[in-house]
């Protein structure tokens, strides 16, 4: 952006790039949540000889997602995330 003049072309490109980055991050988060759920299913499956039934897989997956989200949004986790973001942002702002 030039001094005193709005760079709409640059801003438009930044917004497109930001949208693409957001979609990529959402995909990464979804893949990470799948890993959390698969880990939980492996733990439950290890406790019994018969395979998990589809409705059990669904229920266990929903429970694991709810637990992971609750853990992530707990105040101590939020405080830690804020702290880490502030530290990382400060590092990125140094020339």
TAJO-V987964 format. One record per pair of residues at least 4 apart in sequence whose C-alpha atoms are under 8 Angstrom apart, sorted by the first residue. I is the first residue (numbers start at 0). J is the second residue. D is the distance in whole Angstrom. If there is no record, write none. Layout:
# TAJO-V987964
i & j & d
I & J & D
I & J & D
This chain:
# TAJO-V987964
i & j & d
0 & 4 & 7
0 & 5 & 6
0 & 6 & 5
0 & 9 & 7
1 & 5 & 7
1 & 6 & 7
6 & 10 & 6
7 & 11 & 6
8 & 12 & 6
9 & 13 & 6
10 & 14 & 6
11 & 15 & 6
12 & 16 & 6
13 & 17 & 6
14 & 18 & 6
15 & 19 & 6
16 & 20 & 6
17 & 21 & 6
18 & 22 & 6
19 & 23 & 6
20 & 24 & 6
21 & 25 & 6
22 & 26 & 6
23 & 27 & 6
24 & 28 & 6
25 & 29 & 6
26 & 30 & 6
27 & 31 & 6
28 & 32 & 6
29 & 33 & 6
30 & 34 & 6
31 & 35 & 6
32 & 36 & 6
32 & 64 & 7
33 & 37 & 6
34 & 38 & 6
35 & 39 & 6
35 & 63 & 7
35 & 64 & 8
35 & 67 & 8
36 & 40 & 6
36 & 59 & 8
36 & 60 & 5
36 & 63 & 6
36 & 64 & 7
37 & 41 & 6
38 & 42 & 6
39 & 43 & 6
39 & 59 & 8
39 & 60 & 8
39 & 63 & 7
40 & 44 & 6
40 & 56 & 7
40 & 59 & 7
40 & 60 & 8
41 & 45 & 6
42 & 46 & 7
43 & 47 & 7
44 & 48 & 7
44 & 49 & 8
44 & 50 & 7
44 & 51 & 6
51 & 55 & 6
51 & 56 & 6
52 & 56 & 6
53 & 57 & 6
54 & 58 & 6
55 & 59 & 6
56 & 60 & 6
57 & 61 & 6
58 & 62 & 6
59 & 63 & 6
60 & 64 & 6
61 & 65 & 6
62 & 66 & 6
63 & 67 & 6
64 & 68 & 6
65 & 69 & 6
66 & 70 & 6
67 & 71 & 6
68 & 72 & 6
69 & 73 & 6
70 & 76 & 7
71 & 76 & 6
71 & 77 & 7
72 & 76 & 6
72 & 77 & 6
73 & 77 & 6
74 & 78 & 6
75 & 79 & 6
76 & 80 & 6
77 & 81 & 6
78 & 82 & 6
79 & 83 & 6
80 & 84 & 6
81 & 85 & 6
82 & 86 & 6
83 & 87 & 6
84 & 88 & 6
85 & 89 & 6
86 & 90 & 6
87 & 91 & 6
88 & 92 & 6
89 & 93 & 7
